[in-house]
Amino acid sequence: MTVKQGSAAVCGKRNRDAAKGGERNEMELCFDAVSSNESFARVAVAAFVSHLDPTLEELADIKTAVSEAVTNAIIHGYENFYGYGRHGELRPAYLTVHPGKVRIRCVLEGGVLHIEVSDRGKGIEDIDRAMEPLFTTRPELERSGMGFAFMEAFMDDLEVESEPGRGTTVRMSKKMDAGAWIDSEE
Amino acid sequence: MEEFQIVDNCLMVRLPEEVDHHKAAYISAGADRMLLQEQVQHVVFDFEDTRFMDSSGIGIIMGRYKKIACFGGRVFAIHADRQIRRILTISGISKIVEIV
């Protein structure tokens, strides 16, 4: 079985210089639900906001939140998780890679970054339960169950919409002007 | 392998630049193999090269802690930069990991 490197389609990045305050800027990404695309997704979103001169903390926060949301879509939505074989090779934990796409939509408006990560995977049965820190439906994967907790901690706002069997959409937003609190933190 | 080294009775795990789900299984599997082979007591995670970590990294640390805690083992984090420290603190795992 081969793992296909996702075919990433980038469409419609406009208004490159949308300033902090005013203009609206939007981008959309759609890629295969495979774990090698996790780093691509978070770096792409970070690059999208780079012209706003974000602080390192802001960039790290955004990357972590995107990484959590995309990883959730891949391993829970589409159940594509990976392990390593005897010789250190990356291979899917199941024999087949479940086909599916993860979609990211980013909107910059009024100095606020809105990120929407959606999949058409299996959905979440109980969203409140899923959002509890340390709760996980897959303890055998040795993950921490901190995904949603991290998204909440690193973004200003988090909203989850899901329907079992239909998919999940995670919406988060963050104000891109954190200079003040960064200085006061230490 | 360079990533996993035995120093005295510690297993040193040198983490990659980016610790995410994609890399996590490899690190966990490698560390567990060493823990079984060599009878070490403690695990030290070296964040020297690490610039990015998400909750998968917390999972790696928690998993290793569970494996050695019952034998009196401790888990350490070294060379963690500010961002990594933040992640360790926010997740609450700093209660079981000693950040040096």
HADDOCK unambig.tbl for C-alpha pairs under 7 A between the chains (distance, minus, plus):
assign (segid A and resid 35 and name CA) (segid B and resid 21 and name CA) 6.96 0.50 0.50
assign (segid A and resid 35 and name CA) (segid B and resid 22 and name CA) 5.17 0.50 0.50
assign (segid A and resid 36 and name CA) (segid B and resid 22 and name CA) 6.14 0.50 0.50
assign (segid A and resid 64 and name CA) (segid B and resid 54 and name CA) 5.46 0.50 0.50
assign (segid A and resid 67 and name CA) (segid B and resid 54 and name CA) 6.94 0.50 0.50
assign (segid A and resid 68 and name CA) (segid B and resid 54 and name CA) 6.83 0.50 0.50
assign (segid A and resid 71 and name CA) (segid B and resid 21 and name CA) 6.89 0.50 0.50
assign (segid A and resid 83 and name CA) (segid B and resid 25 and name CA) 5.38 0.50 0.50
assign (segid A and resid 83 and name CA) (segid B and resid 26 and name CA) 6.96 0.50 0.50
assign (segid A and resid 84 and name CA) (segid B and resid 25 and name CA) 6.45 0.50 0.50
assign (segid A and resid 84 and name CA) (segid B and resid 26 and name CA) 5.79 0.50 0.50
assign (segid A and resid 142 and name CA) (segid B and resid 59 and name CA) 5.51 0.50 0.50
assign (segid A and resid 142 and name CA) (segid B and resid 60 and name CA) 6.90 0.50 0.50
assign (segid A and resid 142 and name CA) (segid B and resid 63 and name CA) 6.00 0.50 0.50
assign (segid A and resid 143 and name CA) (segid B and resid 56 and name CA) 5.66 0.50 0.50
assign (segid A and resid 143 and name CA) (segid B and resid 59 and name CA) 4.15 0.50 0.50
assign (segid A and resid 144 and name CA) (segid B and resid 55 and name CA) 6.20 0.50 0.50
assign (segid A and resid 144 and name CA) (segid B and resid 56 and name CA) 6.59 0.50 0.50
assign (segid A and resid 144 and name CA) (segid B and resid 58 and name CA) 5.86 0.50 0.50
assign (segid A and resid 144 and name CA) (segid B and resid 59 and name CA) 4.23 0.50 0.50
assign (segid A and resid 146 and name CA) (segid B and resid 55 and name CA) 5.87 0.50 0.50
assign (segid A and resid 147 and name CA) (segid B and resid 55 and name CA) 6.06 0.50 0.50
